[in-house]
Amino acid sequence: MRNVTRQSAGLTVLLVLGLTAAALVILVGSLVGDSLHERWRAERMGELAGMRSRLEGSLSGAANLTAGLIAEVAVRGGISEADFERHARELMAERTLLRNIALAPDNVVAYVYPLQSNEAVLGLDLLNHPTQGAATRLMLASRRPVVAGPVELAQGGNALIHRVPIYLSPPGAPPRSGPYWGMMSTPIDFDRLLREIGLSDPQFPFRIALRGVDGLGERGAVFWGDAALFDAPDAFLLDVRVLEGSWRMAALPRGAPPGHAALIWGSRAIALLLALMAVALVVPLQRLHRCLAESEQLHREMAEQLQDVLFRTDAGQRVAYLSPAWSRLSGRAPDSALGVPWSDLLHPDDRARAWVRGREFVAAGGGSWDEAFRVIDGDGRTRDVRVRATLHRDAGGDVSGMVGVMMDVTERKHLEARLEVAARMFERSGEGIVVFAADGTVQAVNPAFSRITGYGAAEVVGSARDPFAGEGLHAEVLAGLWPVLRERDYWQGELEGLRKDGGCYPMALSLTAVRDEGGGLSQCVAIFSDITERRAHEERIQHLALHDSLTGLANRVLLATRFEQGAALARREGHGMALLYFDLDGFKPLNDLHGHEVGDRMLRHVAERLLREVRQSDTVARMGGDEFAILLGRTGAPDDAGRVADKVLDALRVPLEPDGERLCIGASVGISLYPRHGETLDELMRVADRSMYQVKARGAGGWQVASP
């Protein structure tokens, strides 16, 4: 490469000289063009400065026109309506930009001229006005005149509102050092101002934009012209003093500087001609050298960047070239393998096979070779590689060796194995699996999903609807989980699903977020199972824990829970409760005479009769053996519990008739009242138990409310 460079050095110098001459021509043309352009900009800036002076002068003149009237109010401590109208008429008689003049003692408009079309202004409270109050408060805080706008007037047109605070001038005191009297408010005709300056003229030589509403300068909003002018790179930017504030002006001349483009393009054309002449002399002679050098460099850079190992052998299958990737794969330098049989690069157990296959491939004289081998890396671990090679021929077309690539496929084989395991798990899992895209579209479902829901894969894959719900069911539940997964990686819970046939089923659902390299949600995997049997088993266990296994009535645990709930409601609403406690008279002889089977049937018979006589809000419980309790959740008077006791006794008189035999039973009922006899269930049961035995002492059957 260095020999090629030395042979073409003279031509390179010639090319450099030609390009240098072209650059000088362009530089001179650019300098002249820049000078003319700066001169032109200076002239335009002068024109704009003059226009700005006229604009500032017109505004100052309009504002200063009322200075005499303000001074008279400050000296006299006020002004009569006649004097105001006389002064205002004189001021408005001049060619002025003022639309009207208003005086506002204590910030309330009392004088306005001309009055015609301005009657609505009289009595206006400028300090508390919803739109003008802010400017008034700013004036009072600063004790200086303020300008607002431009604003659109109700009478039509636009105006700047100039407000001047008036402080009285007491005799012998400095001017304006006295108390605040009020203000003068004068709308300055903005549209007429623009016409007098010429900005409204379509032939005006500049495109103008103004910003700085309320005199805020460059911080204020754009109120006239195209706002894009402020971002134009060639725009002129000037500050315009507006009474006590400022505006920002952006101006762009209409049309480009005359003659500049011709000069610039002329210099460029000459430079291009010189460059083309130099290139035409040098390029054909250097093109071949450059192509060869670039080709060599390109192949070297590509070989260095490739993760796969490039190799070349000679006719004897000895290594003639190895790319730098060999160091990453084997931990050995490429130069250390040059000249050795290429099969020695491989695992010792693969070398013989590789040598034979290589000789056969070269002897075949054509085609390609693709085969799997192994390599030992720098840490002594075995790695799987794939070798793909073709024959390398010299300039005469004779075979001079092989060229090929050695690809490390270890990680790919591991990944394929993991994917195979995951695919088998996906297909054979007993739990339903759904894969969602980040936008909620279903990408895949497994067979268990179809078995549980009844939906085939073709019915849901590619759809964005909730696969666990029918129309309107849980549509918002899953939609509400997507924001959760964007913040968290996992969610699990239990929901109600809907099968294709319309049947509901409870399911345990877990959602796992799959994130991309940036941490964003790319997929979501939902795993769910039908927990109908588990839910039913849990409900059976719950029922057995709270109910008597023989009669199905509530047991002591459930009765205690119902009492706590009822007592809380009774305390809150101020009503009472009652507890009826009783056992069955004559049950033991019946059980001994007829056996336990008949005794159990009698207990179930009693339970059925009791349930028919109470309200749904009441609780019937079997306390054990032949003992029962009834909790009345709402009672008004003690007689309420007595009436229920009578119904219970009547119901128990209905005989049980097993095998045609009539078996009768009775009961003795003790009654306690909440909260008269106690505030806990144990207290009420003890009181009711005593009453029950008092009934038995009188003779079996009947009921008694415990004494207070």
C-alpha positions as MATLAB code, in Angstrom:
seq = 'MRNVTRQSAGLTVLLVLGLTAAALVILVGSLVGDSLHERWRAERMGELAGMRSRLEGSLSGAANLTAGLIAEVAVRGGISEADFERHARELMAERTLLRNIALAPDNVVAYVYPLQSNEAVLGLDLLNHPTQGAATRLMLASRRPVVAGPVELAQGGNALIHRVPIYLSPPGAPPRSGPYWGMMSTPIDFDRLLREIGLSDPQFPFRIALRGVDGLGERGAVFWGDAALFDAPDAFLLDVRVLEGSWRMAALPRGAPPGHAALIWGSRAIALLLALMAVALVVPLQRLHRCLAESEQLHREMAEQLQDVLFRTDAGQRVAYLSPAWSRLSGRAPDSALGVPWSDLLHPDDRARAWVRGREFVAAGGGSWDEAFRVIDGDGRTRDVRVRATLHRDAGGDVSGMVGVMMDVTERKHLEARLEVAARMFERSGEGIVVFAADGTVQAVNPAFSRITGYGAAEVVGSARDPFAGEGLHAEVLAGLWPVLRERDYWQGELEGLRKDGGCYPMALSLTAVRDEGGGLSQCVAIFSDITERRAHEERIQHLALHDSLTGLANRVLLATRFEQGAALARREGHGMALLYFDLDGFKPLNDLHGHEVGDRMLRHVAERLLREVRQSDTVARMGGDEFAILLGRTGAPDDAGRVADKVLDALRVPLEPDGERLCIGASVGISLYPRHGETLDELMRVADRSMYQVKARGAGGWQVASP';
ca = [
       0.000    0.000    0.000;
       2.888    2.362    0.784;
       4.475    1.616   -2.644;
       1.256    2.559   -4.351;
       1.172    5.815   -2.408;
       4.715    6.783   -3.366;
       4.095    6.079   -7.087;
       1.046    8.361   -7.099;
       2.522   11.124   -4.925;
       3.042   13.521   -7.850;
      -0.518   13.130   -9.022;
      -1.763   13.692   -5.480;
       0.183   16.965   -5.264;
      -1.370   18.090   -8.550;
      -4.820   17.248   -7.227;
      -4.154   19.146   -3.980;
      -2.991   22.247   -5.894;
      -6.108   22.218   -8.098;
      -8.431   21.817   -5.131;
      -6.561   24.534   -3.219;
      -7.019   26.979   -6.106;
     -10.720   26.139   -6.208;
     -10.984   26.696   -2.457;
      -9.300   30.107   -2.720;
     -11.759   31.187   -5.430;
     -14.679   30.117   -3.247;
     -13.151   31.887   -0.208;
     -12.687   35.179   -2.056;
     -16.226   35.007   -3.447;
     -17.618   34.267    0.005;
     -15.689   37.168    1.628;
     -16.939   39.647   -0.983;
     -20.469   38.314   -0.674;
     -20.329   38.552    3.132;
     -19.108   42.139    2.952;
     -21.928   43.166    0.609;
     -24.435   41.316    2.765;
     -23.280   43.077    5.973;
     -23.503   46.455    4.256;
     -27.000   45.664    3.087;
     -28.024   44.575    6.625;
     -26.618   47.786    8.084;
     -28.748   49.838    5.681;
     -31.866   47.849    6.595;
     -31.102   48.244   10.288;
     -30.927   51.998    9.816;
     -34.353   51.989    8.170;
     -35.786   49.925   11.015;
     -34.215   52.219   13.639;
     -35.938   55.201   12.046;
     -39.269   53.402   11.985;
     -38.768   52.412   15.654;
     -38.094   56.072   16.564;
     -41.345   57.152   14.886;
     -43.229   54.420   16.718;
     -41.757   55.364   20.110;
     -42.349   59.081   19.430;
     -46.007   58.552   18.526;
     -46.607   56.542   21.698;
     -44.802   59.060   23.903;
     -46.656   61.943   22.323;
     -50.024   60.314   22.893;
     -49.116   59.540   26.517;
     -47.681   62.988   27.303;
     -50.690   64.776   25.817;
     -52.627   64.366   29.068;
     -49.809   65.489   31.390;
     -51.385   68.947   31.873;
     -54.726   67.528   32.868;
     -53.030   65.182   35.375;
     -51.054   68.090   36.849;
     -54.186   70.197   37.287;
     -55.953   67.367   39.185;
     -52.849   66.820   41.374;
     -52.566   70.547   42.274;
     -56.262   71.278   42.803;
     -56.997   67.998   44.584;
     -59.690   67.144   42.047;
     -61.568   68.584   39.055;
     -65.098   69.562   38.226;
     -67.031   67.883   35.472;
     -67.116   71.108   33.441;
     -63.366   71.673   33.733;
     -62.710   68.061   32.791;
     -64.884   68.287   29.690;
     -63.236   71.552   28.647;
     -59.699   70.168   29.031;
     -60.554   66.852   27.408;
     -62.260   68.536   24.451;
     -59.174   70.663   23.826;
     -56.880   67.614   24.004;
     -59.068   65.495   21.747;
     -59.388   68.341   19.248;
     -55.750   67.819   18.309;
     -54.780   65.077   15.896;
     -54.249   62.474   18.563;
     -54.100   58.695   18.889;
     -56.292   58.778   22.008;
     -59.709   57.109   21.681;
     -61.060   58.710   24.875;
     -59.969   60.127   28.241;
     -61.294   58.840   31.563;
     -60.670   59.941   35.176;
     -61.312   57.417   37.988;
     -61.227   58.895   41.519;
     -60.598   56.053   43.978;
     -60.339   53.757   40.917;
     -64.027   54.227   39.950;
     -64.603   55.931   36.565;
     -66.435   59.241   37.146;
     -65.447   61.274   34.052;
     -65.125   60.189   30.433;
     -64.796   62.164   27.222;
     -66.338   61.862   24.734;
     -69.329   60.506   26.657;
     -71.142   59.297   23.556;
     -70.691   55.516   23.066;
     -68.767   55.408   26.390;
     -71.708   55.678   28.847;
     -71.157   52.082   30.047;
     -67.716   53.020   31.381;
     -69.106   55.419   34.052;
     -69.113   53.809   37.494;
     -66.731   51.015   36.453;
     -64.623   49.789   39.419;
     -61.216   49.317   37.762;
     -59.545   47.840   40.859;
     -61.996   44.949   41.214;
     -62.719   44.482   37.513;
     -62.200   40.824   36.410;
     -60.020   41.729   33.404;
     -58.636   45.203   34.238;
     -58.082   44.702   37.958;
     -54.656   43.071   37.537;
     -53.217   46.028   35.617;
     -54.703   48.451   38.171;
     -53.138   46.561   41.091;
     -49.778   46.527   39.282;
     -50.016   50.322   38.834;
     -50.796   50.844   42.526;
     -47.984   48.547   43.640;
     -45.373   50.230   41.429;
     -46.798   53.824   41.805;
     -45.897   54.249   38.129;
     -47.883   54.372   34.880;
     -48.614   51.008   33.240;
     -49.615   50.024   29.740;
     -51.869   47.047   28.977;
     -52.633   45.393   25.714;
     -53.152   45.806   22.916;
     -56.703   44.654   23.660;
     -59.792   44.442   21.460;
     -62.322   47.184   22.306;
     -66.059   46.621   22.549;
     -66.505   49.705   20.261;
     -64.331   47.996   17.627;
     -60.616   48.098   16.891;
     -57.613   47.532   19.151;
     -56.026   49.856   21.691;
     -53.259   50.136   24.278;
     -54.687   51.035   27.711;
     -52.419   53.631   29.377;
     -53.102   54.096   33.089;
     -51.427   56.837   35.169;
     -51.747   57.013   38.984;
     -52.543   60.534   40.269;
     -51.064   61.557   43.620;
     -52.002   64.988   44.991;
     -49.480   67.826   45.386;
     -50.165   69.604   48.739;
     -49.066   73.243   49.072;
     -45.420   73.533   50.122;
     -44.786   69.829   49.624;
     -42.888   68.107   46.799;
     -45.028   67.418   43.697;
     -47.125   64.269   43.788;
     -46.128   63.505   47.384;
     -49.651   63.590   48.731;
     -52.278   60.858   49.003;
     -53.497   58.790   46.102;
     -56.440   60.476   44.353;
     -57.204   58.014   41.538;
     -56.034   57.382   37.998;
     -56.299   58.504   34.408;
     -57.053   55.809   31.798;
     -56.550   56.571   28.089;
     -56.963   54.005   25.259;
     -54.321   54.638   22.539;
     -55.592   53.654   19.072;
     -53.271   50.747   18.138;
     -54.662   50.290   14.604;
     -54.190   53.994   13.777;
     -50.700   53.898   15.244;
     -49.732   51.072   12.843;
     -51.226   52.979    9.883;
     -49.321   56.160   10.720;
     -46.023   54.275   10.977;
     -46.799   52.376    7.757;
     -46.796   48.834    9.192;
     -50.282   48.156    7.795;
     -49.156   48.987    4.251;
     -48.869   45.780    2.142;
     -45.963   47.460    0.289;
     -43.991   48.031    3.469;
     -40.428   46.797    2.728;
     -40.321   44.578    5.822;
     -42.358   41.747    7.268;
     -42.894   42.777   10.891;
     -43.930   40.882   14.027;
     -44.359   42.364   17.523;
     -44.415   40.639   20.919;
     -44.629   41.871   24.516;
     -48.302   42.190   25.486;
     -48.656   44.559   28.480;
     -45.140   45.918   27.766;
     -43.416   42.668   28.854;
     -40.884   42.734   26.006;
     -39.468   39.422   24.787;
     -41.234   37.647   27.693;
     -44.644   38.652   26.399;
     -46.881   36.981   23.826;
     -46.849   37.789   20.071;
     -49.730   40.163   19.347;
     -49.095   41.326   15.760;
     -47.565   39.682   12.702;
     -46.224   36.170   12.057;
     -44.729   34.595   15.231;
     -42.402   32.486   13.062;
     -40.362   35.631   12.262;
     -38.851   35.469   15.771;
     -37.284   32.100   14.877;
     -36.036   33.143   11.419;
     -32.195   33.070   11.369;
     -31.890   36.261    9.256;
     -34.487   38.314   11.145;
     -33.605   41.713   12.679;
     -34.504   41.906   16.394;
     -35.068   45.330   18.014;
     -36.422   46.498   21.376;
     -39.113   49.226   21.238;
     -39.707   51.362   24.341;
     -43.432   51.510   25.087;
     -43.979   54.140   27.784;
     -42.974   52.279   30.979;
     -42.440   48.891   29.238;
     -41.087   47.552   25.953;
     -41.931   45.487   22.898;
     -39.746   43.087   20.945;
     -39.774   43.595   17.163;
     -38.765   40.971   14.559;
     -38.300   42.237   10.985;
     -37.437   40.368    7.798;
     -36.753   42.333    4.591;
     -38.846   41.438    1.588;
     -36.457   40.055   -1.085;
     -32.771   39.043   -1.006;
     -29.777   41.437   -1.381;
     -29.456   42.366   -5.111;
     -26.550   40.818   -7.010;
     -25.152   38.756   -4.148;
     -26.341   35.410   -5.462;
     -24.775   35.970   -8.876;
     -21.385   36.759   -7.339;
     -21.438   33.764   -5.023;
     -22.580   31.321   -7.649;
     -20.098   32.721  -10.164;
     -17.191   32.074   -7.777;
     -18.498   28.620   -7.087;
     -18.736   27.835  -10.795;
     -15.107   28.869  -11.350;
     -13.999   26.807   -8.355;
     -15.957   23.818   -9.609;
     -14.318   24.103  -13.018;
     -10.840   24.142  -11.461;
     -11.696   21.171   -9.242;
     -13.073   19.189  -12.169;
      -9.958   19.816  -14.194;
      -7.759   18.574  -11.326;
      -9.931   15.542  -10.700;
     -10.065   14.697  -14.412;
      -6.263   14.559  -14.476;
      -5.701   12.571  -11.260;
      -8.710   10.351  -10.574;
      -8.393    7.871  -13.467;
      -4.786    7.149  -12.506;
      -5.494    6.645   -8.792;
      -8.839    4.841   -9.028;
      -7.335    1.380   -9.404;
      -4.914    1.873   -6.478;
      -7.702    3.169   -4.260;
     -10.077    0.339   -5.113;
      -7.495   -2.252   -4.237;
      -6.623   -0.570   -0.934;
     -10.260   -0.078    0.025;
     -11.131   -3.663   -0.816;
      -8.301   -4.946    1.350;
      -9.251   -2.642    4.223;
     -12.948   -3.537    3.938;
     -12.273   -7.249    4.143;
      -9.936   -6.738    7.095;
     -12.499   -4.637    9.005;
     -15.315   -7.079    8.259;
     -13.198   -9.986    9.470;
     -12.362   -8.110   12.675;
     -16.001   -7.279   13.407;
     -17.473  -10.697   12.701;
     -18.202  -12.903   15.693;
     -17.623  -15.980   13.528;
     -14.118  -17.216   12.672;
     -13.004  -16.793    9.037;
     -10.271  -19.167    7.876;
      -8.328  -20.064    4.748;
      -6.102  -23.100    4.073;
      -3.504  -23.873    1.466;
      -3.522  -26.881   -0.821;
      -2.086  -29.051    2.005;
      -4.965  -28.096    4.378;
      -2.628  -26.023    6.512;
      -3.973  -22.816    8.061;
      -3.064  -19.752    5.976;
      -5.369  -17.196    7.657;
      -7.492  -16.940   10.817;
      -9.624  -13.910   11.706;
      -9.371  -12.219   15.154;
     -12.587  -13.978   16.267;
     -10.431  -17.113   16.784;
      -8.975  -15.499   19.925;
     -12.438  -14.982   21.414;
     -13.470  -18.553   20.612;
     -10.339  -20.496   21.604;
      -8.353  -18.105   23.806;
      -5.336  -18.525   21.458;
      -3.794  -15.991   19.074;
      -4.496  -16.536   15.349;
      -0.785  -16.329   14.493;
      -0.041  -19.373   16.691;
      -2.150  -21.577   14.393;
      -0.687  -20.482   11.051;
       0.928  -23.371    9.141;
      -0.644  -26.153   11.233;
      -3.256  -28.566    9.799;
      -6.625  -26.879   10.069;
      -8.093  -29.992   11.737;
      -5.809  -29.314   14.725;
      -8.035  -26.357   15.542;
     -10.805  -28.750   16.539;
     -11.494  -31.056   19.487;
      -9.058  -34.014   19.555;
     -11.905  -36.488   19.028;
     -13.046  -34.626   15.872;
      -9.688  -34.118   14.154;
      -9.466  -37.402   12.239;
     -12.965  -37.034   10.862;
     -12.323  -33.401    9.892;
      -9.070  -34.280    8.074;
     -10.719  -37.043    6.035;
     -13.768  -34.944    5.179;
     -11.540  -32.063    4.127;
      -9.522  -34.219    1.745;
     -12.707  -35.678    0.260;
     -14.152  -32.177   -0.216;
     -11.039  -30.893   -2.004;
     -10.861  -34.049   -4.152;
     -14.496  -33.558   -5.232;
     -13.450  -30.290   -6.842;
     -16.629  -28.308   -6.202;
     -19.720  -27.705   -4.110;
     -19.824  -26.607   -0.472;
     -19.196  -28.229    2.896;
     -21.339  -27.845    6.033;
     -20.670  -29.993    9.117;
     -20.782  -29.836   12.929;
     -17.603  -30.119   15.047;
     -16.341  -29.158   18.505;
     -13.644  -26.783   19.807;
     -11.971  -26.449   23.221;
     -12.049  -22.807   24.425;
      -9.522  -20.972   26.559;
     -11.176  -22.184   29.798;
     -10.988  -25.820   28.736;
     -14.707  -26.077   27.994;
     -16.071  -27.813   24.914;
     -18.007  -25.585   22.537;
     -20.094  -26.619   19.527;
     -19.188  -25.074   16.178;
     -20.558  -25.260   12.653;
     -18.019  -25.250    9.787;
     -19.100  -24.070    6.347;
     -16.464  -23.987    3.595;
     -15.970  -23.749   -0.151;
     -12.976  -24.244   -2.429;
     -10.484  -21.412   -2.968;
      -9.003  -21.120   -6.485;
      -6.008  -19.180   -7.751;
      -5.964  -16.838  -10.723;
      -5.597  -19.814  -13.076;
      -8.696  -21.526  -11.693;
      -6.818  -24.308   -9.899;
      -7.836  -25.329   -6.365;
      -5.414  -23.773   -3.882;
      -7.188  -24.617   -0.618;
     -10.376  -23.863    1.256;
     -12.053  -20.738    2.601;
     -14.785  -20.924    5.180;
     -16.373  -19.796    8.395;
     -16.475  -21.440   11.825;
     -19.595  -20.424   13.804;
     -19.970  -20.883   17.563;
     -23.437  -22.430   17.959;
     -23.144  -23.449   21.625;
     -25.538  -20.828   22.973;
     -27.932  -21.399   20.118;
     -28.084  -25.138   20.861;
     -28.656  -24.410   24.546;
     -31.372  -21.942   23.645;
     -32.995  -24.412   21.281;
     -32.977  -27.017   24.056;
     -34.568  -24.572   26.512;
     -37.138  -23.544   23.929;
     -37.984  -27.181   23.310;
     -38.540  -27.742   27.037;
     -40.629  -24.568   27.262;
     -42.682  -25.625   24.234;
     -43.397  -29.048   25.758;
     -44.372  -27.429   29.046;
     -46.598  -24.958   27.194;
     -48.371  -27.713   25.280;
     -48.646  -30.259   28.116;
     -49.299  -27.972   31.084;
     -52.465  -28.695   33.033;
     -52.895  -24.964   33.623;
     -54.120  -22.615   30.947;
     -51.502  -20.270   29.485;
     -52.142  -17.107   27.440;
     -49.413  -14.919   25.936;
     -50.399  -11.267   25.361;
     -48.628   -8.547   23.394;
     -48.040   -5.208   25.141;
     -51.262   -3.805   23.626;
     -53.363   -6.680   25.002;
     -53.555   -8.680   21.754;
     -53.546  -12.451   22.337;
     -50.470  -14.005   20.717;
     -50.761  -17.648   21.812;
     -52.806  -20.041   23.968;
     -52.118  -23.617   25.006;
     -54.452  -26.642   24.826;
     -55.329  -26.346   28.528;
     -56.774  -22.876   27.816;
     -59.150  -24.366   25.254;
     -60.048  -27.230   27.567;
     -60.951  -24.841   30.425;
     -62.679  -22.032   28.475;
     -64.068  -23.900   25.460;
     -62.511  -21.338   23.070;
     -60.288  -22.679   20.299;
     -56.949  -20.997   19.618;
     -58.190  -19.618   16.289;
     -61.046  -17.811   18.089;
     -58.830  -15.722   20.376;
     -55.329  -15.484   18.851;
     -54.919  -12.108   17.179;
     -57.860  -10.635   19.102;
     -57.570   -7.881   21.710;
     -60.695   -8.906   23.668;
     -60.445  -10.370   27.153;
     -60.158  -14.183   26.679;
     -61.373  -14.810   30.236;
     -64.678  -12.955   29.976;
     -67.778  -12.698   27.861;
     -69.249   -9.456   26.615;
     -69.040   -6.939   29.457;
     -67.825   -9.431   32.086;
     -64.545   -8.469   33.779;
     -63.664   -6.348   30.765;
     -62.551   -3.578   33.108;
     -60.753   -5.971   35.507;
     -58.093   -7.113   33.067;
     -57.903   -3.650   31.516;
     -57.141   -2.251   34.956;
     -54.307   -4.748   35.439;
     -52.256   -3.475   32.499;
     -51.151   -0.267   34.299;
     -50.190   -2.446   37.300;
     -47.944   -4.618   35.119;
     -46.253   -1.550   33.670;
     -45.074   -0.743   37.216;
     -44.720   -4.250   38.674;
     -43.489   -7.548   37.261;
     -46.122   -9.840   38.776;
     -49.764   -9.981   39.841;
     -51.892  -12.837   41.124;
     -55.390  -13.248   42.437;
     -58.712  -14.997   41.951;
     -61.381  -13.914   39.438;
     -64.598  -15.242   37.943;
     -64.217  -16.365   34.325;
     -66.807  -17.140   31.653;
     -66.643  -20.184   29.401;
     -67.699  -20.157   25.780;
     -70.965  -21.947   26.710;
     -71.801  -19.104   29.144;
     -70.965  -20.998   32.324;
     -69.032  -19.160   35.037;
     -66.060  -20.658   36.817;
     -63.678  -19.414   39.510;
     -60.048  -19.236   38.475;
     -56.682  -18.577   40.072;
     -54.812  -16.170   37.776;
     -51.200  -15.004   37.744;
     -49.797  -12.398   35.343;
     -46.068  -12.079   34.666;
     -44.570   -9.105   32.778;
     -41.918   -9.704   30.099;
     -39.807   -6.601   29.572;
     -37.541   -5.417   26.774;
     -33.986   -4.159   27.186;
     -35.242   -0.682   28.075;
     -37.491   -2.002   30.858;
     -40.705   -1.429   28.901;
     -43.511   -3.989   28.821;
     -43.202   -6.138   25.689;
     -45.352   -9.158   26.592;
     -47.457  -10.573   29.391;
     -47.857  -14.265   30.273;
     -51.079  -15.281   32.026;
     -51.278  -18.671   33.797;
     -54.638  -19.722   35.205;
     -56.493  -22.764   36.505;
     -60.113  -23.698   37.139;
     -60.501  -23.843   40.935;
     -64.164  -24.895   40.941;
     -63.450  -28.127   42.840;
     -61.110  -26.393   45.278;
     -63.628  -23.615   45.901;
     -66.421  -26.180   46.472;
     -64.180  -28.137   48.859;
     -63.373  -24.969   50.782;
     -67.063  -24.082   50.959;
     -67.866  -27.588   52.260;
     -65.190  -27.260   54.919;
     -66.474  -23.803   55.833;
     -70.034  -25.131   56.091;
     -68.977  -28.076   58.268;
     -67.039  -25.732   60.530;
     -70.120  -23.574   61.143;
     -73.032  -26.040   60.982;
     -74.226  -29.146   62.787;
     -73.486  -32.206   60.647;
     -76.716  -34.035   61.562;
     -79.352  -31.298   61.256;
     -77.615  -28.673   59.108;
     -78.433  -26.045   61.724;
     -75.896  -23.448   62.904;
     -73.473  -24.635   65.564;
     -72.115  -22.732   68.574;
     -69.418  -20.980   66.497;
     -71.850  -19.621   63.924;
     -74.362  -18.672   66.643;
     -71.648  -16.649   68.410;
     -70.764  -14.873   65.143;
     -74.427  -14.064   64.411;
     -74.823  -12.756   67.990;
     -71.847  -10.357   67.643;
     -73.217   -9.060   64.348;
     -76.723   -8.681   65.748;
     -75.514   -6.991   68.932;
     -73.552   -4.400   66.949;
     -76.664   -3.640   64.865;
     -78.880   -3.506   67.969;
     -76.559   -1.030   69.701;
     -76.428    1.112   66.569;
     -80.214    1.126   65.928;
     -81.452    0.861   69.527;
     -83.577   -2.316   69.302;
     -83.436   -5.508   71.382;
     -82.722   -9.212   70.772;
     -83.938  -12.415   72.429;
     -82.432  -15.864   73.005;
     -84.722  -18.928   73.236;
     -82.894  -21.861   74.841;
     -84.563  -25.288   75.165;
     -84.095  -29.019   75.095;
     -86.561  -31.712   73.983;
     -88.810  -33.201   76.632;
     -88.954  -36.998   76.398;
     -86.164  -37.307   73.835;
     -83.951  -39.641   75.888;
     -86.653  -42.306   76.436;
     -87.557  -42.071   72.726;
     -83.937  -42.527   71.739;
     -83.413  -45.448   74.127;
     -86.627  -47.182   73.080;
     -86.478  -46.744   69.312;
     -82.726  -46.507   68.755;
     -80.292  -43.870   67.594;
     -81.485  -43.940   63.975;
     -84.996  -42.888   64.971;
     -83.518  -40.409   67.442;
     -81.476  -38.801   64.645;
     -84.577  -38.647   62.453;
     -86.432  -36.895   65.279;
     -83.642  -34.325   65.633;
     -83.753  -33.619   61.884;
     -87.559  -33.405   62.069;
     -87.298  -30.848   64.883;
     -84.758  -28.798   62.888;
     -87.057  -28.694   59.860;
     -90.034  -27.589   61.984;
     -88.031  -24.869   63.749;
     -86.696  -23.367   60.509;
     -90.265  -22.956   59.220;
     -91.286  -20.839   62.225;
     -88.531  -18.193   62.299;
     -87.559  -15.271   60.114;
     -84.634  -15.312   57.736;
     -82.847  -12.832   60.010;
     -83.130  -15.208   62.991;
     -80.695  -18.040   63.725;
     -81.621  -21.606   64.786;
     -78.708  -23.543   66.319;
     -78.189  -27.001   67.736;
     -76.064  -26.701   70.838;
     -75.486  -30.439   71.249;
     -77.557  -33.538   72.057;
     -81.204  -32.445   72.174;
     -80.419  -28.824   73.121;
     -81.370  -26.018   70.728;
     -81.218  -22.222   70.707;
     -82.978  -19.579   68.632;
     -81.503  -16.067   68.365;
     -84.131  -13.473   67.449;
     -82.161  -10.660   65.774;
     -84.777   -7.910   66.300;
     -87.425   -7.708   69.081;
     -89.477   -4.860   70.386;
     -91.178   -6.160   73.554;
     -90.746   -9.345   75.637;
     -94.066  -10.617   74.265;
     -92.410  -10.850   70.810;
     -90.161  -13.628   72.088;
     -93.149  -15.311   73.796;
     -95.111  -15.430   70.542;
     -92.159  -17.095   68.811;
     -91.900  -19.581   71.699;
     -95.604  -20.476   71.268;
     -95.004  -21.082   67.524;
     -92.040  -23.284   68.363;
     -94.044  -25.366   70.816;
     -96.890  -25.720   68.310;
     -94.471  -26.793   65.591;
     -92.904  -29.452   67.808;
     -96.302  -30.989   68.514;
     -96.435  -32.225   64.904;
     -95.538  -35.925   65.328;
     -92.866  -37.889   63.510;
     -94.362  -40.976   61.878;
     -91.631  -43.531   61.128;
     -93.045  -46.787   59.730;
     -96.611  -45.721   60.558;
     -95.897  -45.080   64.247;
     -96.659  -41.625   65.688;
     -93.826  -40.258   67.823;
     -94.376  -36.967   69.666;
     -91.957  -34.696   71.422;
     -92.199  -31.488   73.462;
     -89.901  -28.742   74.750;
     -89.302  -26.435   77.711;
     -88.174  -22.988   76.586;
     -86.215  -20.438   78.607;
     -86.004  -16.882   77.246;
     -83.428  -14.157   77.960;
     -83.455  -10.630   76.502;
     -80.626   -8.451   75.208;
     -79.442   -6.201   76.734;
     -81.677   -6.559   79.814;
     -80.273   -9.934   80.922;
     -76.741   -9.581   79.573;
     -74.588   -8.186   76.807;
     -72.701  -11.376   75.910;
     -73.946  -14.648   74.487;
     -72.668  -16.621   77.483;
     -74.585  -14.385   79.890;
     -77.815  -14.740   77.889;
     -77.413  -18.531   77.663;
     -76.909  -18.875   81.436;
     -80.017  -16.780   82.140;
     -82.108  -18.651   79.535;
     -80.875  -22.005   80.879;
     -82.100  -21.127   84.404;
     -85.484  -20.089   83.017;
     -85.704  -23.367   81.065;
     -85.207  -25.400   84.247;
     -87.772  -23.292   86.033;
     -90.244  -24.301   83.302;
     -89.298  -27.964   83.738;
     -89.790  -27.620   87.522;
     -93.391  -26.573   86.901;
     -93.924  -29.525   84.585;
     -92.611  -30.238   81.115;
     -93.727  -27.942   78.304;
     -94.152  -24.194   78.070;
     -91.894  -21.161   78.156;
     -90.750  -18.457   80.547;
     -88.984  -15.105   80.131;
     -86.263  -14.643   82.721;
     -87.061  -12.207   85.468;
     -85.187   -8.853   85.337;
];
